[in-house]
Amino acid sequence: MNSNRIAAWLRWTATALLLLGVVVVAYAMRATSSPDALVTATKIAAAAFGLPAAIAYAVAYWIDARGERFEADRARDSYDDHNHPGLGAS
């Protein structure tokens, strides 16, 4: 699979996670009656949705930065396997 497509899906996933976190906090604002419950719901939403979203964005950035190298290595390995069968086998 193309590394650009993987990075794009990771960014979409991270955005969806962030939006779900916002929805949880908005619902908590409506459903809670005390400030302590709201703070607790916000912390849970940040941990449950914010951290995975940040990790997904970081991985997408890393794939974007290294994508050309990944694809060049893959093309070279494919070329070697096709033109020299048996050399890469261990």
N, C-alpha and C positions, 0 to 999 in steps of 0.2 A: 504494500500500500504506500502511496505517496506520502512523504513526511509532511508536506504542506497540508494535506487533507487531515492527517492525524492532529496536527497542531490546531487547525481550524475547529475540529470537533472538540478538542480539549478546551479551547476558548469558549465555545458555545456551552459546553457542560459547566464550566466555571461561572459563566454569566447566569445560567439557569439556577445554579446553587445559590448565588448571591441574591437573585430575585426571590427564591424560596425563603431565604433568611429574612428578607424584608417583609414578606408575607407573614411569617411567623411572628415577627416583632409587632407588626400592625395588628395581628389578631390578639397578641398578648396585651397590647394597649387597650383593646376593647374588652377583653375577657377578664382581666385582672382588676382587683379592687384595691390592692395595696402597692406602694412603690417598691417594696421588697420583692414582691412576686414579679413585677415588671423587670426589675434588674436581673433577677434570676432567669427569667425567660429570655432576656437579651443575651445573657452570657451563654446560655445553652444554644441559642440560635447561632451565635458567633462561633462556638466550638463545633457545632454540628454542620454548619453550612459555610462559614467563613474560612475556616482552616483548609478544608478540602478544595474550596475554590481558589485559594491562594496557591496551593500546591499545584493544582491543574494549570493555572496561569504560568507558574514557574516552569513546569515541564513543557508547556507549549512554547515558551520563550526559548528554552534550551533546545528543543527540537528544531525551531526555526534557525537558531544560530548554528546548529550542527547538521542540518538537513542535507545540504549539498555534499558534505563529506560522507554522510551515510549512503547516499545514493551513488556517489562515485565509487565507494568501496564495494557496494552491491553489484554495480555494473562490471567492475574489474573482476570480482569473484565469479560472476556469471560468464564472463569472457574466458577466464582461465578454465573453468569447468567444461565449457563447450569446446575449446580448442585443444585442451590438454587433459582428456579424461584420465582419471587414475592418479594424476599428480597430487591433487588435493586430498585424496582419500587417505585416511590413516588407519 
